Amino acid sequence: MLCEGFKVNYLAFSAYTVFPFLACSLAGLIALYLQFTKNHIPKKVTAPQVDPKSVLLDPVGAIAGSIALLTTLVLITGTGFVGVQAWMISMPAAVSKAMFDLAWDLFRDKPSEGNERASRSGEEEIEMHHVNTGELSEARHSRSSDHRQLTHRPKRQPVEAETAPTDSEDAPNGIYQSSTPPEVISLSTYLKEKLDNSKLRVLLKSFVDKFPTFSATLRRLPYALLPFAFSQFILVEALSYTGWIDVFSRWLAIVVGFSLPATVFVVGVVSVILCNVSGTNIGATILLVKILQHPNFADREGMPPKLLTGGMLALAVGSNIGAVSLTFSASLAGSPQLFSSLRIGLLWRAILRQKGITVTAMEFAKWNILPLLFMTATGCAVALAVVTIAPT
């Protein structure tokens, strides 16, 4: 976003950012050491005597995936200098890895007892659908028996042959008839029971058993990222259309004037803050790029040529520092869940929870504030030095 917004090639961007980011890394390391060395860093660490290969469920797949990832990163970095867009490399790589997963799952597939039983009994499960439905009804009847006893409702009685109704609407099961209304179940329970006994579930189970690696990958893809990223662009465009970008750019021009140090530190600090309140560092970057590009700031008469470069570099530093900030939502890697109702476990806190580690929002902010201050001050200072020394 920064390179495209300011028409900067990747090589120049790398040259400008390498020293600020090295300085931020060193400052962050020092802050972490000061913060954790007394009570949280053990004097001696005993590594478990475990063969690393024994930890891998699929060594061949791990090696192939690592090679694919490394090759993709190298190609994206190298071709970015000549104007090739990242998706042109990542899309073929993703498709190739998906095809490998499918082929490898088929190649190493060995029919297990569970798979054989599932495939052998698939048609039987479908044919026994009504029987299973009856068993589920009996289970619900048993679970609610205590409640019916407390309310003094009579239990269901078998229907005598001569009084059994013939209309399927009067006796849906054709087996029981009750003087009380049928038990009310929720829609979600009803749909779950239908799914448990449906052909779709049998097919899905068969697919998962046949392609375990590919199925696991599909479940872990960050589907929520697409609507989330689109919404950020839409919100910023809405601010631009309603005139707020014009207002914000005028405010920034008034605050920093033509001072290069003020521009670097103000933009750097503001970008860190906005990462926490603008829908991750993606939203903060999109918003500030629009503000810095606006004529109220970028096309002022008498503005030094390095001022815009200083703002761009400060934004690059601040949006990356702010990603590990005071709130989980400062970045995609730090947010607990996006669209939590969809139970998307694609982010940092969700990964920790899978390992039984819980980090509260207050703990996260407390442990991050010292490294954040160190990195912000150091990163902005080195960015100012780089812009000052670098040729126009």
C-alpha positions as CSV (number, residue, x, y, z in Angstrom):
1,M,0.0,0.0,0.0
2,L,2.8,2.4,0.8
3,C,4.8,1.7,-2.3
4,E,1.8,1.9,-4.6
5,G,0.5,5.0,-2.8
6,F,3.7,7.0,-2.9
7,K,5.0,5.5,-6.2
8,V,8.1,4.1,-4.6
9,N,9.8,1.0,-6.0
10,Y,10.5,-1.9,-3.6
11,L,14.3,-1.5,-3.8
12,A,14.1,2.1,-2.6
13,F,11.6,1.2,0.1
14,S,13.8,-1.6,1.4
15,A,16.8,0.8,1.5
16,Y,14.8,3.4,3.5
17,T,13.3,0.9,6.0
18,V,16.2,-1.5,6.7
19,F,17.9,0.7,9.3
20,P,14.7,1.8,11.2
21,F,13.6,-1.8,11.4
22,L,16.9,-3.1,12.6
23,A,16.9,-0.4,15.3
24,C,13.4,-1.3,16.3
25,S,14.4,-4.9,16.6
26,L,17.3,-4.1,18.8
27,A,15.3,-1.6,21.0
28,G,12.5,-4.2,21.4
29,L,15.0,-6.9,22.4
30,I,16.5,-4.6,25.0
31,A,13.1,-3.7,26.4
32,L,12.1,-7.3,26.6
33,Y,15.3,-8.3,28.4
34,L,14.8,-5.5,31.0
35,Q,11.2,-6.5,31.5
36,F,11.6,-10.3,31.8
37,T,15.2,-11.0,32.9
38,K,14.5,-10.7,36.7
39,N,11.6,-13.1,37.2
40,H,10.6,-14.7,33.8
41,I,13.8,-15.8,32.1
42,P,15.2,-19.0,33.6
43,K,19.0,-19.3,34.2
44,K,19.1,-22.7,32.6
45,V,16.8,-24.3,30.1
46,T,16.8,-28.1,29.7
47,A,15.7,-29.1,26.2
48,P,13.6,-32.3,26.1
49,Q,15.3,-35.3,24.5
50,V,12.9,-35.7,21.6
51,D,13.6,-36.7,18.0
52,P,12.3,-33.7,16.0
53,K,11.0,-36.0,13.3
54,S,8.8,-37.8,15.8
55,V,6.8,-34.6,16.4
56,L,5.8,-34.3,12.7
57,L,2.6,-36.0,11.7
58,D,3.6,-35.8,8.1
59,P,7.4,-35.2,7.5
60,V,7.1,-35.3,3.7
61,G,4.3,-32.8,3.7
62,A,6.2,-30.6,6.1
63,I,9.3,-30.6,3.9
64,A,7.2,-29.9,0.7
65,G,5.3,-27.1,2.4
66,S,8.5,-25.5,3.8
67,I,10.1,-25.6,0.3
68,A,7.0,-24.1,-1.3
69,L,6.8,-21.3,1.3
70,L,10.5,-20.4,1.1
71,T,10.4,-20.4,-2.8
72,T,7.3,-18.2,-2.8
73,L,8.8,-15.7,-0.4
74,V,12.0,-15.5,-2.3
75,L,10.2,-15.0,-5.6
76,I,7.8,-12.4,-4.2
77,T,10.7,-10.4,-2.8
78,G,12.9,-10.7,-5.9
79,T,10.2,-10.0,-8.5
80,G,8.7,-7.2,-6.5
81,F,11.7,-5.0,-7.6
82,V,10.6,-5.3,-11.2
83,G,7.0,-4.6,-10.7
84,V,5.5,-8.1,-10.5
85,Q,2.5,-8.1,-8.1
86,A,2.6,-10.4,-5.2
87,W,-0.6,-12.3,-6.1
88,M,0.9,-13.4,-9.4
89,I,3.4,-15.5,-7.4
90,S,1.3,-16.5,-4.4
91,M,-1.7,-17.7,-6.4
92,P,0.1,-20.3,-8.5
93,A,2.1,-21.3,-5.5
94,A,-1.1,-21.9,-3.4
95,V,-2.8,-23.8,-6.2
96,S,0.3,-26.0,-6.7
97,K,0.5,-26.7,-2.9
98,A,-3.2,-27.6,-2.9
99,M,-2.7,-30.1,-5.8
100,F,0.3,-31.6,-4.0
101,D,-1.8,-32.1,-0.8
102,L,-4.6,-33.8,-2.8
103,A,-2.1,-36.1,-4.6
104,W,-0.1,-36.8,-1.4
105,D,-3.3,-37.7,0.5
106,L,-4.3,-40.1,-2.2
107,F,-0.8,-41.6,-2.5
108,R,-0.3,-42.3,1.2
109,D,-3.9,-43.3,1.9
110,K,-4.3,-46.7,3.6
111,P,-7.8,-47.9,4.4
112,S,-8.2,-47.9,8.1
113,E,-10.8,-49.7,10.1
114,G,-12.7,-46.5,10.6
115,N,-12.6,-45.7,6.9
116,E,-13.7,-49.2,5.9
117,R,-16.5,-49.2,8.4
118,A,-17.6,-45.7,7.3
119,S,-17.6,-46.7,3.6
120,R,-19.2,-50.0,4.3
121,S,-22.0,-48.7,6.5
122,G,-22.7,-45.5,4.5
123,E,-25.7,-46.9,2.6
124,E,-26.9,-48.6,5.8
125,E,-26.8,-45.3,7.7
126,I,-28.9,-43.7,5.0
127,E,-31.4,-46.6,4.9
128,M,-31.7,-46.5,8.7
129,H,-32.4,-42.8,8.8
130,H,-35.9,-43.2,10.2
131,V,-34.7,-45.7,12.8
132,N,-32.0,-43.3,13.9
133,T,-34.5,-40.5,14.1
134,G,-36.7,-42.6,16.3
135,E,-33.8,-43.4,18.6
136,L,-32.9,-39.7,18.9
137,S,-36.5,-39.0,19.8
138,E,-36.4,-41.6,22.5
139,A,-33.2,-40.1,23.8
140,R,-34.8,-36.7,24.0
141,H,-37.8,-38.3,25.7
142,S,-35.5,-39.9,28.3
143,R,-33.5,-36.6,28.9
144,S,-36.7,-34.7,29.6
145,S,-38.4,-37.4,31.8
146,D,-37.4,-35.6,35.0
147,H,-38.9,-32.4,33.9
148,R,-42.2,-34.1,33.0
149,Q,-42.3,-35.8,36.4
150,L,-41.9,-32.4,38.1
151,T,-44.8,-31.0,36.1
152,H,-46.9,-34.1,36.7
153,R,-47.4,-34.8,33.0
154,P,-48.3,-38.3,32.1
155,K,-45.8,-40.4,30.2
156,R,-46.4,-41.5,26.6
157,Q,-48.2,-44.8,26.2
158,P,-48.0,-47.3,23.4
159,V,-51.0,-47.1,21.1
160,E,-53.2,-50.1,20.9
161,A,-53.4,-51.7,17.5
162,E,-57.2,-51.1,17.2
163,T,-56.8,-47.4,18.1
164,A,-53.6,-46.6,16.1
165,P,-54.3,-43.7,13.8
166,T,-53.8,-44.2,10.1
167,D,-53.2,-40.5,9.2
168,S,-49.5,-39.8,9.2
169,E,-50.2,-36.2,10.3
170,D,-51.9,-37.4,13.5
171,A,-49.1,-39.9,14.3
172,P,-45.9,-39.0,12.5
173,N,-43.9,-42.0,13.8
174,G,-46.8,-44.4,13.6
175,I,-45.7,-45.9,16.9
176,Y,-46.5,-43.5,19.8
177,Q,-49.4,-41.3,20.7
178,S,-49.3,-38.9,23.6
179,S,-52.0,-36.9,25.4
180,T,-49.5,-34.1,25.9
181,P,-48.1,-31.8,23.2
182,P,-44.9,-33.1,21.6
183,E,-41.6,-31.9,23.1
184,V,-40.4,-28.7,21.6
185,I,-36.8,-28.7,20.3
186,S,-34.8,-25.8,19.0
187,L,-34.2,-25.3,15.3
188,S,-30.4,-25.8,15.7
189,T,-31.0,-29.1,17.5
190,Y,-33.4,-30.2,14.7
191,L,-30.9,-29.2,12.0
192,K,-28.0,-30.9,13.8
193,E,-30.1,-34.2,14.0
194,K,-30.9,-33.9,10.4
195,L,-27.3,-33.4,9.4
196,D,-26.1,-36.3,11.6
197,N,-28.4,-38.6,9.7
198,S,-28.0,-37.1,6.2
199,K,-26.2,-38.3,3.1
200,L,-24.3,-35.0,3.1
201,R,-22.6,-35.9,6.4
202,V,-21.6,-39.3,5.1
203,L,-20.1,-37.7,2.0
204,L,-18.2,-35.0,4.1
205,K,-16.9,-37.7,6.4
206,S,-15.7,-39.7,3.5
207,F,-14.0,-36.7,1.9
208,V,-12.2,-35.8,5.2
209,D,-11.1,-39.4,5.7
210,K,-9.8,-39.5,2.1
211,F,-8.1,-36.1,2.1
212,P,-7.1,-35.2,5.7
213,T,-4.4,-32.7,4.9
214,F,-6.4,-30.8,2.3
215,S,-9.5,-30.8,4.5
216,A,-7.5,-29.4,7.5
217,T,-6.1,-26.7,5.2
218,L,-9.5,-25.7,4.0
219,R,-10.8,-25.4,7.6
220,R,-7.8,-23.1,8.6
221,L,-7.9,-20.6,5.6
222,P,-8.5,-17.0,6.7
223,Y,-11.9,-16.6,5.1
224,A,-12.7,-13.6,7.3
225,L,-9.8,-11.6,5.9
226,L,-11.5,-10.9,2.6
227,P,-14.6,-9.1,3.9
228,F,-12.5,-7.5,6.6
229,A,-9.9,-6.0,4.2
230,F,-12.6,-4.9,1.8
231,S,-14.5,-3.2,4.6
232,Q,-11.4,-1.2,5.5
233,F,-11.0,0.2,2.0
234,I,-14.7,1.0,1.8
235,L,-14.7,2.9,5.1
236,V,-11.7,5.0,4.1
237,E,-13.3,5.8,0.7
238,A,-16.5,6.8,2.6
239,L,-14.4,9.2,4.7
240,S,-12.9,10.6,1.6
241,Y,-16.3,11.0,-0.1
242,T,-17.8,12.8,2.9
243,G,-14.9,15.2,3.2
244,W,-13.2,13.9,6.3
245,I,-9.9,13.1,4.6
246,D,-9.8,16.8,3.5
247,V,-10.3,17.8,7.2
248,F,-7.7,15.4,8.6
249,S,-5.1,16.3,6.0
250,R,-5.6,20.0,6.8
251,W,-5.2,19.3,10.6
252,L,-2.0,17.3,9.9
253,A,-0.5,20.2,7.9
254,I,-1.3,22.7,10.7
255,V,0.2,20.5,13.4
256,V,3.5,19.6,11.6
257,G,4.0,22.6,9.4
258,F,7.1,22.2,7.3
259,S,9.1,20.6,10.1
260,L,10.6,17.2,9.1
261,P,11.2,16.0,12.7
262,A,7.6,17.0,13.6
263,T,6.3,15.1,10.6
264,V,8.2,12.0,11.3
265,F,7.3,11.8,15.0
266,V,3.7,12.9,14.7
267,V,2.9,10.5,11.9
268,G,4.8,7.7,13.6
269,V,3.0,8.1,16.9
270,V,-0.4,8.7,15.3
271,S,0.0,5.5,13.2
272,V,0.8,3.5,16.3
273,I,-2.4,4.9,18.1
274,L,-4.6,4.3,15.0
275,C,-3.5,0.7,14.8
276,N,-5.4,0.2,18.0
277,V,-8.6,2.0,17.0
278,S,-8.8,1.8,13.2
279,G,-9.5,-1.9,12.6
280,T,-5.9,-3.2,12.7
281,N,-2.8,-1.7,11.1
282,I,-4.3,-2.3,7.7
283,G,-7.0,0.3,8.4
284,A,-4.5,2.7,9.9
285,T,-2.2,2.4,6.9
286,I,-5.0,2.9,4.4
287,L,-6.3,6.0,6.2
288,L,-2.9,7.7,6.7
289,V,-1.8,7.0,3.1
290,K,-5.0,8.9,2.0
291,I,-4.2,11.8,4.4
292,L,-0.6,12.1,3.4
293,Q,-1.5,12.0,-0.3
294,H,-4.1,14.7,-0.1
295,P,-3.2,18.0,-1.7
296,N,-3.9,19.8,1.6
297,F,-0.7,18.1,2.9
298,A,1.3,16.8,-0.1
299,D,0.9,19.8,-2.5
300,R,1.5,22.7,-0.2
301,E,3.5,25.6,-1.6
302,G,7.0,25.7,-0.3
303,M,6.9,22.2,1.3
304,P,10.4,20.6,1.5
305,P,10.8,17.6,-0.9
306,K,11.8,15.3,2.0
307,L,8.7,16.0,4.1
308,L,6.5,13.5,2.2
309,T,9.3,10.9,2.3
310,G,9.6,11.4,6.0
311,G,5.9,10.9,6.5
312,M,5.9,7.7,4.4
313,L,8.8,6.2,6.3
314,A,7.3,7.2,9.6
315,L,4.0,5.5,8.6
316,A,6.0,2.3,7.5
317,V,7.6,2.2,10.9
318,G,4.6,3.1,13.0
319,S,2.1,0.7,11.3
320,N,4.5,-2.2,11.9
321,I,5.3,-1.3,15.5
322,G,1.6,-0.6,16.2
323,A,0.7,-4.1,15.1
324,V,2.1,-5.4,18.4
325,S,0.5,-2.8,20.5
326,L,-1.9,-2.3,23.4
327,T,-4.9,-4.2,22.0
328,F,-5.3,-7.6,20.4
329,S,-7.1,-6.0,17.5
330,A,-4.1,-3.9,16.5
331,S,-3.2,-6.4,13.8
332,L,-4.6,-9.6,12.2
333,A,-1.9,-11.6,13.9
334,G,-2.8,-10.2,17.3
335,S,-6.6,-10.1,17.1
336,P,-8.3,-13.0,19.0
337,Q,-10.9,-13.7,16.3
338,L,-12.5,-11.9,13.4
339,F,-16.2,-12.4,13.1
340,S,-16.1,-14.6,16.2
341,S,-19.6,-16.0,15.5
342,L,-18.0,-17.9,12.6
343,R,-15.4,-19.3,15.1
344,I,-12.5,-18.4,12.8
345,G,-9.4,-19.4,14.7
346,L,-6.8,-17.9,12.5
347,L,-5.0,-15.5,14.8
348,W,-2.5,-15.3,17.6
349,R,-4.6,-15.6,20.7
350,A,-6.6,-18.4,19.2
351,I,-3.4,-20.3,18.6
352,L,-2.3,-19.8,22.2
353,R,-5.7,-21.0,23.4
354,Q,-5.3,-24.2,21.4
355,K,-2.2,-24.8,23.5
356,G,-3.9,-24.1,26.7
357,I,-2.4,-20.6,27.2
358,T,-4.7,-17.7,28.1
359,V,-3.6,-14.1,27.8
360,T,-6.0,-11.4,29.0
361,A,-6.3,-8.0,27.3
362,M,-4.9,-6.3,30.4
363,E,-1.8,-8.6,30.5
364,F,-1.3,-8.1,26.8
365,A,-1.2,-4.3,27.2
366,K,0.9,-4.3,30.3
367,W,3.6,-6.5,28.7
368,N,3.6,-4.5,25.4
369,I,3.8,-0.9,26.6
370,L,7.5,-0.8,27.5
371,P,8.7,-2.4,24.2
372,L,6.2,-0.2,22.3
373,L,7.7,2.9,23.8
374,F,11.2,1.8,23.1
375,M,10.5,0.8,19.5
376,T,8.5,3.9,18.7
377,A,11.1,6.4,20.0
378,T,14.0,4.5,18.4
379,G,12.2,3.8,15.1
380,C,11.1,7.4,14.6
381,A,14.6,8.7,15.5
382,V,16.4,6.4,13.1
383,A,13.8,7.1,10.4
384,L,14.4,10.9,10.8
385,A,18.2,10.3,10.5
386,V,17.8,8.2,7.4
387,V,15.6,10.8,5.6
388,T,17.9,13.6,6.7
389,I,21.0,11.9,5.4
390,A,19.5,10.2,2.3
391,P,19.6,12.2,-1.0
392,T,16.4,13.8,-2.2
